[in-house]
Amino acid sequence: MGRIRSLLIPGVDKQLLVKDAAKLMPDLARRRFIAGGASFGALTLLTGCDVTDSFSAEEMLKKISKFNDGVQAAIFNPYALAPTFPESAITKPFPFNAYYELDDAPDINGKDWKFEVRGLVDNKKSWTLEELYKLPQVKQITRHICVEGWSAIGSWTGTPLRDFLKLVGADTRAKYCWFQCGDSEGYNSPLDMATALHPQTQMTFKFGDEILPRAYGYPMKIRVPTKLGFKNPKYVISMEVTNDYKGGYWEDQGYNSFSGS
Amino acid sequence: MSSLAASDERTAPTTAKVIQPAWVRTVHWINAVAIILMIMSGWQIYNASPLFNFKFSSSITLGGWLGGALLWHFAAMWLLMVNGLVYLTLGFATGRFRKKLLPITPAGVISDARAALTGKLSHDDLTKYNYVQKLLYAGIIVVGILIVLSGLSIWKPVQLQYLTALFGGYDVARYVHFVCMAAICAFLVVHVALALLVPKSLRAMIIGR
């Protein structure tokens, strides 16, 4: 790896190269994955494939991941509820996990914060926290499963998203609810409409009966117990109801987009 | 390769007999590729949240990072599952499992294990498995089924929650999945070592005879 890097650098603007590389490949190890894909492509060149439709492992894997989105959407049962647990099963302390450290987590002032609603909805008004707190809330104790493999049981209280979608007159035939967050890099994630309408998908305002702490996404998190953790956006500032696939922070880097559990 | 060529002459009189039919050879090698992809990407996934106090060296993992490894794992799983289903279906339908793997008696396993450890176990007739082989091959089929089922229960703990519950819940299913992987790795060490020690068995898995 070291030798390849030193070969690449001469004659190339290092800063630009590093910038581009950082965008495409978050860590060094990832470069090996890409390089592996490239050599797979080279192999098919040897067998006489056309350059323009050159095959790479990465492209193939992306296609299979899209296929897996379809498979998961097909087996998603809108009536199947995530298992719920007693209070005694709650994991303490519940882990903090993000691409940033807790100290760098968004520190949002709830009085200034507004939840913006855009796209295919009748009522595009923005909501203050006070207004949202007045909506009927339910509590659920479910298992949060991280894409990394670990899991933790937590207690979340808030308004079912499907009730809110009805309230704002959202077109529920649209494909996605696309959420955006208040962190520095603009975390965002698309949620397929079937999951958005699932009875346990929740606009969460409380964790363990307390106002949602900063670590878990104050002032609002979207809790989706039928998805992996990264599909549960925190510090949410807006929602767009849309038919367009707008990508997501982790989805764009290669995590499977549906990531249902 | 030279040892293969040498054994070719020695076993020439028996070459008329097909030891491994074409379908067995096909599914065997597809399975070999699928298992290696699954294990190497699985190790990278494990590294994101290790169950034990160690990680796998990135030199032996596939995918480069968690996201890449997950793409490989959830792609190769189709190869493993479809190929595995073909194998199980044909294994039962053709009677191969019954003929090759049954019966397995404890007495037979003990006496063959003893013979193997003292170097007295014969591999003259490759069409017949000894009791240790029968036990290991039947056992690894069961492990293969378990690793797929535990994998499904980790992948879909809500949609397949009854399966996940059968494994003792999400967290336990991860351990089951890991232990099955370890069992397959242990099997592979013995399996590959013996195939190299008895090259005509490797040849039979390539050209059938």
Interface residues (C-beta under 8 A of the other chain):
Chain A: P26 D27 A29 R30 R31 R32 F33 I34 G36 M60 L61 K62 I64 S65 N68 I75 F76 N77 A80 L81 A82 P83 R143 I145 C146 V147 E148 G149 W150 S151 P225 T226 W250 Q253 G254 Y255 N256 G260 S261
Chain B: I45 Y46 A48 S49 S58 G63 G64 W65 L66 G67 G68 L70 L71 W72 F74 A75 W78 I154 W155 K156 P157 V158 Q159 Q161 A165 Y170 D171 R174
